[in-house]
């Protein structure tokens, strides 16, 4: 058998403008690229481990997790996970028993619902506003808290389809009023924008290192109030230095090393979120001039945006390449990230892309429409 397809792996998107929301804020910094090679071996951070991942001092995992990240998030305790979904599962599994009930926003990521299913707990969804905004009004949590007495409430901040940012702080006040644990899924926010856990009134936050913190994945983190530390991070009776919910250890190699290496740049860019947001809003206004329709909050509050693109869909009906024409035309112009076959609607992210490159993207969409305008007749 020819194994060259496995041993000569390459990506086709090098040096292209990438609009994929899963990847825009996960691109490694130059420092992380170097560390990726240095710590590529599976257990590369464990050379000086005495049995607790978060206590490793060389490399400085302990300082990173015990000091730097809690300050960054304004929380009491941080632990590394294998991603945001693992963080959500850890919270659910440690705070609930089978058949308990939790509240989850209707825009929650599928992995949150799978985590709940794995815990054998009941999920009550807090409805969104439906099209054209699909936003969550957190006031709708209150009557459901009264009715179901949930063991946990969860809010996606922002949700991953439309980039809507719900009023997390208002929900924090509601959670406190009813004394119910409150978790924020920040897979698309921590590492992109400021997130202050205590200011928002949350008890937990989870983050995705590979989605929003310029780390090779899978890696993430969970932040929490000290009140829940002994419950969520309970130790094994047989192996007293191992956290049960983490199965002892989580990230043991390049993933956490790149998370640490990228952090100085991540911390810096979070402080420039206002400029990132202005750029996203500018882009939105420009493509709307071409006939795109933003599905979500306006003015938009995040770099992740979802557009209905009827003009492109009408072209695809008559184009010889059908729905794949857009992907091919964009790639020809050095742009990727819109999934092949998608013309009726799609989501994208402007995070980390320069204004100059975004001008290129707008121009590309404009050119593609003009070159195929005869198909709109």
N, C-alpha and C positions, 0 to 999 in steps of 0.2 A: 504493500500500500504506500502511496505517495503521501508523506507527512508534511510536505513543504507548505501546504495551506495552513498548517498549525505553527510551523516554525518561522515563517516569514510573514508574520502578521503586520499589517499596516492599516492606518486609517486614511480615508480619502479626503478628510476635511481640514487637513493641515493648511494654515494660512488663509482659510476661507472665513467669511463673516458668518458666524453661527448664531441663529435666532432661537435655538431650542431652549425653552425655559428650564429644562432639566440640566443644561450644560453651561449656560452663560455665567453663572456665579460659582460653578464648580471647576472652572479652568485653573490648572495649577499655576502658582507663581513660579518665577524662575528659581527661587530658593527651594521650593517644594519639588521642582523637577530634579534638582541635584540630590535632594534627600531621598527621593523615590528610588534612585539607583543605589544609594548608599545603604538603605534599609529595606531593599527588595526581598531579602530572605524572610521566610514566614514568621519566625520568632525573633526577629532582629533586635527588638527592643528589650528582650528578656535576658540579655547577657548578665545583668547584675540584679535580677529580680529575686526577692526573698519570698515570693509567693503572692504578692499583692500588686497587680498592675499599676494601680494609682499611687503606689509608694515608690516606684522606680525613680531613682535620682539621676541615673546616667543611662540614656538621655533624661532630661528633667521633666518627666511625666508628672511627678509629684507636685512640683511648683506650678506647672501648667494647670492641673486639675484642682488642686487644693487652694491656690491663691489667685492666679490670673483669671481663669474662667468665672469663678464666683463673683469677682469684682466686675468683670465685663457684663455679666447678666444681672447683677444685683440680686443674687440668691445666696443661700447659705451653703449648699452642698452641690457639687457637680461630679458626675461619673461618666466615663466614656462608654458608649454603646456601639453596636454594629449598625446604627442607623436610626432614623426617627421612628420607624415602625416598631423596632425593638424597644425603644423608649416608651412608646405608648402601651405596648404589651406589658412591659414591666410594671407600669403604673396600675393598669387594670388588674393584672393578676395578683398583685400584692394587696390591693385595697378591696377586692370583691371576692365573693363566693359564687359558685354556680347558681344560676337563676336570679341573682341580684340584677338590678336595673341601673343603667347609666344613660345619660342624655348626651346626644351627639348632634352637631349641626348637620343639616341635610347636605351640605357641601363637603362633608368630610371625605378624606381620601379612602379609597377602598381598603387599604391596609389597616386602617383603624377598625373597620367593620370586621375584617378577617381576624384581627387580634381579639375583638370582643367574642367572636364565634369560638375561637380557640379557648377562651376563658369560660365558655358556656354561660355567658351572661346575656341578659335581655337588653336590647338597644331601642331607645325611643328617639326618633329623629325630630329635631326642631326645624320646622319648615322654613324654606327660603321664600323670597318674594316672587319667584318665577320670572320668566322673561319679561322685559328685556334686561333686568338688572341682576336677578338671581342672588341678591344680597341677603344676609342674615340680620334680622332685627333681634338683638339679644334680649329685649324685653319679653320675647316669646318663651324664654327659658323659665320665667318665674311661675306661670300657671302649671307648667309641666313638672317643676320641682315640687310644687304643692301636691300635685296629683300622684306622682310616682315615688316620691321620697328616694331619689337616686343616691347611689353610693359614690358617684363621681359625675361631674359634668365636663364635657370636652368642647373646645372651640378651635376651629382651624383658622390660622392667622398668618397670612391670608390663605384662602382656599386655592387649590392648584389649577382650577379651570379658568376662572375669570379674574383672579387677582384682587377680589374684593376684600377690603380690610374692615371687619366688623368692629364694633365698639367694645374692645376687650376690657377696658377699664370699667365700663358700666357693668359688664357681666361680673367682674371681680367684686363689685359692691353687692350684687345680688347673691353671689356665692357666699360672701361673708354674712349676709343677712340670714341665710338659712343654714349656715355652718356646714356646707357641702364642699368637699375637695374639688378643686378647679384646675384643669390642665389645658395648656395651650400647645397646639401642634404648630411649631414655628419653622417647619422645614423650608419654607420659602421666605422667611424673614430674618432669622438669626444668621448673621454673616453678610446680610445685604443692608439691613436697616437697623436702627436702634431698637432694642428690646430690653425693657427694664422690668423684670418679673415682679418685683414687689410694688412698683409703681402701678402696674396693671392689675394688681390684686390677685395674681395667680399663685397657686401652690406648687405648680410644676410647669416647666417648659421642656420641650424636646426640640432638638436641632438635627439637621442633616449636614454632615461635613462635606460629603461629595456633591450635594446639591447646591449648597449656598456658602460654603466656607473654604473653597479652593483646595479640597483634599481629595486624594484618590480614595475610592470607597471600596466596600461599604464601611462608613464610620459615622458616628453621631455622638450626641451627648444628651444627658438628662440633668436638668437643674431642679432643685426643690428646696422647700423650706425645711429647716432642721426638725420641725415637728414630725415630719414623716420619714426621717432618715432611718430610724430603727425598724420601721415597718417595711419600707421599700427595699432597704439594703440589709435586710436580716442575714445573719451569717449561718452557715451550715453547722449542725451539731457535731458532725464527724470531722469537718475540716474548717475549724473556727476562723480562719482568715479568708475564707471564700464566700462571696456574696451569692446566695442561692439564685436570685432572679437573673443574675448575670452569668449563671453557670460557671462561676469562679472567675473567669477572665473574659474580656471581650477582644478589643483590637490589639494585636500582638506584633505588628510589623509596620510596613510602609504606610498603612492608613493613618495611624495616629502620628507617625513621624511627619507626614506631609501636613496633617492638621496643625501641628505645632509650627512647622516651618512657614506656613502661609499666614499664621495668625497676625504677625505685625502688620501685614498689608491688609488683612481683613479688618482689623481694628481701625486702621486708618480710613479705609473706604466707607465704613459705617458712619463715620463722622461727616462724610460728604454726601450723605443720603439725599439731602435737599437738592443738590445738583443732579443727582441721578434721577430723581423724580421729575424735575423740570425737563430733562432730556426726554423722558418717557412721554410726558404730556405733550411736548412739542411734536414728537413722532406721531402720536395719536392724531393730533390736529392736521398734520400733513397728509396722512393716508386717508383720513376722512374726506379730504378734498377730492380724492380719487373714487369715492363712492363706498369705501369701507364703513361699516357701522360697528362701533364699540359696544360689546355686550358687557356691561358692568358699571361700576360707580363712575360718575362724572362730576367734577374733574377726577380723573383716576388717581389712586393713591399708591400705586405699585408699578413695578417694571413689567410684571406679567400681565398681558392683555389678550383678550379674546375678541376676534373680529368676525362679523358676518360679511362675506365678500360675494354678494350676488353677481357683481359684474364679472368676476373671474369664473364663477359657476356657469354663467350664460355662455361665456366663451368656450368652456370645456365641453359643452353639449355638442358643439359643432367642430371642435378641433380634432384633427386626425389622431392626436395622442390622448384625446379625452382628458380625464382628470389629472393625468401625469404631465401635462404640458407645463404647468406652473413650476413644478419641481425642476424639470429639465432646463427651463428658461432661467430660473434663478441661479442654478448651479453654473450655467454657462457664464453668468455674470459674477461668479465668485461668492455666491450666497447659498447657504444651506440652513436647515433647521425646521423648515415647513415640511411636514411629512408627505411623502409621495402619494398622490391621489387626492389630496385635500385641496379643494377649491371653493367649496360652498362656505366653509368657515374654518378657522384655525386659530391657534394661540401662538404667541411668540413673546420673547423677552428682549428688552433693549439693554439689560444690565451689562455694564462693563464695555459696551460698544461705543466707540468715539462718535461725536457728532458728525465728523467727516464721513465715517462709514455708514451712519444712519442716513445721511443725505444720499449716499450711493444706493441704499436699500429703497428709499422712496422713489428715486429716479428709476430704479429697475422695475418696480411695480408700474410706474407710469408708462415706461417704454413698452412693457409687455401688453398693457391694455391698449395702447395706441397702435401697436403693430398688429393687433388682432381685432381692431374695432369693426372691421367689415363683418366679423362673425356675430356681432351684436345686432345686425340689421334684421 
